[in-house]
Amino acid sequence: MRIARFTTGSDPRYALVEGEPGREELVVITGDPIYTPVQPTGERVRLDDDGVRLLAPVIPRSKIVGVGRNYADHAAEHGNDVPTQPLLFLKPNTSVIGPDDPIVLPDWTEHVEHEAELAVVIGKVTKDVPPERALQHVFGYTVANDVTARDVQRSDAQWTRGKGFDSSCPLGPWVVPGLEVDDLAVTARVNGETRQDGRTSQMVFDVAYLVSYASEVFTLLPGDVILTGTPAGVGRIDHRDVVEVEVEEIGVLRNPVLRRTP
């Protein structure tokens, strides 16, 4: 099952996604599926119809929890050791954009990079959950790009500015509940050229452990998102680039890159 959030010019709605790539159809459902049972309304909309636009499948109610250096090869490419415990940081929900929305490069950074990631969407209030029960608190999974102003991340004492700016957290194209995520391909392409090509089996800390660990630090609320880290191959993105992040069995998240001139 795939669950999308979309608009046809009015208020956002949710739908089940049916069909093969390029021929998807949206089966409209009532309410927000994180909070209410999935119930089709009977309305069906073709994804390629004029005026139909996919939105970020979730806007976190309170927070996005990032995990740094959760792939050993990514830690190594920046000369860092692998953490002995998950390295957590936060991104605000104002950083979220959806499929085909532009990643807007701030004027205070000269070096911004893509980071392809599997994202976990929390489905229920979660506090101090043990790893063996952590996945019961997951609503589903989506694709994320943890866009990072690398020069600012290195110069600041904290990562907030380098990772939390507006448009630095593309999410989409939809959420897939009930997915086995132990060994999925995670890739990134820029202008069609493959930059990142890893697998979730290479994570230092798996999804269940990350949910459990984060829930010890703060209460996770329905709709909160955990970014699980990125494999090696991160690289610079510039004005007019097109970034595609793909997670196997979920889909492709595509975003153009824009730098506005004064």
C-alpha positions in Angstrom: 0.0 0.0 0.0 1.2 3.5 -0.9 -0.4 6.6 0.7 0.0 10.0 -0.9 -1.0 13.5 0.1 -2.1 15.7 -2.9 -4.0 18.7 -4.0 -6.0 19.7 -7.1 -5.9 23.3 -6.1 -8.0 23.1 -3.0 -7.2 21.8 0.5 -4.8 18.8 0.7 -6.3 15.3 0.6 -5.0 11.8 1.0 -5.2 8.9 -1.3 -4.1 5.3 -1.9 -1.8 5.1 -5.0 -2.5 2.3 -7.5 -0.9 1.5 -10.8 2.6 1.2 -12.3 5.1 4.1 -12.6 3.8 6.7 -15.0 0.2 5.3 -14.8 -0.6 5.9 -11.2 -4.2 6.5 -10.0 -5.1 8.2 -6.7 -7.9 6.5 -4.8 -9.1 9.3 -2.5 -9.6 8.4 1.2 -11.3 10.2 4.1 -9.3 12.1 6.7 -5.6 11.7 7.7 -4.6 8.0 7.7 -2.2 8.4 10.6 -5.3 9.2 12.8 -8.2 7.5 11.0 -8.8 4.1 9.4 -8.3 4.1 5.6 -11.7 4.5 4.0 -12.0 5.2 0.2 -14.5 7.9 -0.8 -15.2 6.4 -4.2 -13.4 9.2 -6.0 -10.4 8.3 -8.2 -8.0 10.8 -9.8 -5.3 10.1 -12.3 -1.9 11.4 -11.0 -1.0 12.8 -14.4 -4.3 14.8 -14.7 -3.9 18.6 -15.1 -3.9 20.3 -11.8 -3.0 17.3 -9.7 0.1 17.9 -7.5 1.7 15.6 -5.0 2.6 17.2 -1.7 5.0 16.1 1.1 3.2 13.0 2.3 3.5 14.2 5.9 4.2 17.5 7.7 5.6 16.5 11.0 3.5 17.8 13.9 6.5 18.5 16.1 9.9 17.5 14.7 12.2 15.8 12.3 14.9 13.8 14.0 18.0 13.4 11.9 20.7 10.8 12.5 24.3 11.7 11.5 27.0 9.3 10.3 24.8 6.2 10.4 26.7 4.7 7.4 30.4 3.9 8.1 31.4 4.8 4.5 29.8 8.2 4.8 31.5 8.9 8.1 34.8 7.9 6.5 34.4 10.1 3.4 34.3 13.1 5.8 37.2 11.9 8.0 34.9 11.1 10.9 34.7 8.1 13.2 31.6 6.0 13.4 29.6 7.1 16.5 29.2 4.6 19.3 25.7 5.9 19.8 23.3 7.5 17.3 24.2 11.1 16.6 20.9 13.0 16.7 20.0 16.4 15.4 16.7 18.2 14.7 15.2 19.8 11.6 12.1 22.1 11.9 8.9 21.2 10.1 9.3 24.4 8.1 12.2 22.6 6.3 9.8 20.2 4.6 8.9 20.4 0.9 7.3 17.8 -1.4 8.0 16.2 -4.8 9.0 18.7 -7.5 9.2 21.6 -5.1 12.5 23.6 -5.4 15.4 23.2 -3.0 16.2 26.9 -2.5 19.8 27.6 -1.8 20.3 30.2 0.9 22.5 33.2 0.1 24.6 32.6 3.2 26.1 29.3 1.9 28.3 28.5 -1.0 28.3 24.7 -0.7 25.1 22.7 -0.4 25.0 18.9 -0.7 22.3 16.2 -1.2 21.9 13.3 1.3 19.7 10.4 0.2 17.9 8.7 3.1 15.2 6.3 4.2 12.7 8.2 6.4 10.5 6.7 9.1 7.1 8.2 9.8 5.9 7.7 13.4 2.3 6.5 13.8 1.6 6.8 17.6 2.8 8.5 20.7 6.2 6.8 21.5 8.2 7.2 24.6 10.9 4.8 26.0 9.9 2.0 23.6 12.3 -1.0 23.6 13.8 -2.0 20.2 11.8 -5.2 20.0 8.5 -3.2 20.0 9.7 -0.1 18.2 8.4 -1.0 14.8 4.9 -1.3 16.1 5.0 2.5 16.5 6.0 3.1 12.9 3.2 4.2 10.5 5.3 3.8 7.4 8.4 4.8 5.3 9.1 7.5 2.8 12.1 9.0 0.9 14.0 12.0 2.2 16.8 14.2 1.1 18.7 15.7 4.1 19.9 18.7 2.2 22.9 20.2 4.0 24.8 23.5 3.8 28.2 21.7 4.3 30.3 24.8 4.7 28.0 26.2 7.4 27.7 22.8 9.1 31.5 22.7 9.4 31.9 26.3 10.5 29.1 26.4 13.1 29.4 24.8 16.5 25.9 23.2 16.0 24.2 21.7 12.9 21.0 23.7 13.1 21.6 26.3 10.5 23.4 24.0 8.1 20.6 21.4 8.1 17.4 23.3 9.2 16.9 26.0 6.6 13.7 26.2 4.6 13.4 23.5 1.8 16.2 21.4 3.3 14.0 18.4 3.9 12.3 17.1 0.8 10.0 14.2 1.6 8.0 11.9 -0.8 6.6 10.9 -3.1 4.4 8.9 -0.7 4.4 6.8 2.5 4.6 3.0 2.4 3.3 1.2 5.5 4.4 -2.3 6.5 7.6 -2.3 4.5 10.6 -4.5 5.3 13.4 -2.1 5.3 16.4 -4.1 6.4 18.1 -4.2 3.0 16.8 -1.7 0.5 18.8 0.3 -2.1 19.2 4.0 -1.3 20.4 6.1 -4.3 20.8 9.7 -5.4 21.2 11.0 -8.9 22.0 14.6 -9.9 21.1 15.5 -13.5 20.8 11.8 -14.2 24.2 10.9 -12.9 24.4 8.5 -10.0 26.1 10.0 -6.9 25.0 7.7 -4.0 24.4 4.0 -4.2 24.1 2.2 -0.8 21.8 -0.2 1.1 20.0 0.1 4.4 21.7 -3.1 5.5 24.9 -0.9 5.8 23.4 1.2 8.6 25.3 1.3 11.8 22.1 1.4 13.8 18.9 -0.1 12.3 15.5 1.4 12.3 14.2 -0.3 15.4 17.2 0.8 17.4 16.9 4.4 16.1 13.2 4.7 17.0 13.9 3.2 20.5 16.9 5.5 21.1 15.2 8.7 19.9 12.1 7.8 22.1 14.4 7.8 25.2 15.5 11.4 24.4 12.1 12.9 23.7 8.5 11.8 23.1 7.8 11.0 19.4 4.4 12.1 18.2 2.3 10.8 15.3 3.6 12.3 12.1 7.1 12.9 13.4 9.8 11.8 11.0 13.2 10.1 11.7 15.9 10.4 9.0 18.0 7.3 9.2 21.3 8.6 7.7 22.9 8.6 4.3 25.4 6.4 2.4 28.6 7.6 0.9 28.7 9.7 -2.2 27.1 13.0 -1.0 28.0 15.8 -3.3 27.4 19.4 -4.2 24.2 20.7 -5.8 23.9 24.0 -7.7 21.4 26.2 -9.3 19.3 24.5 -12.0 20.4 20.9 -11.0 17.8 18.3 -10.6 18.1 15.8 -7.7 16.5 12.4 -7.6 16.6 10.4 -4.4 15.2 6.8 -4.6 14.6 4.2 -2.0 13.8 0.7 -3.3 10.2 -0.4 -3.0 9.1 3.2 -2.2 9.8 5.4 -5.1 11.7 8.4 -6.5 11.7 11.9 -4.9 12.6 14.5 -7.5 13.4 18.2 -6.7 15.0 21.0 -8.8 17.5 23.3 -7.3 17.2 27.0 -7.3 19.3 30.0 -6.1 17.3 33.2 -6.1 19.2 36.3 -7.1 18.6 39.5 -5.2 
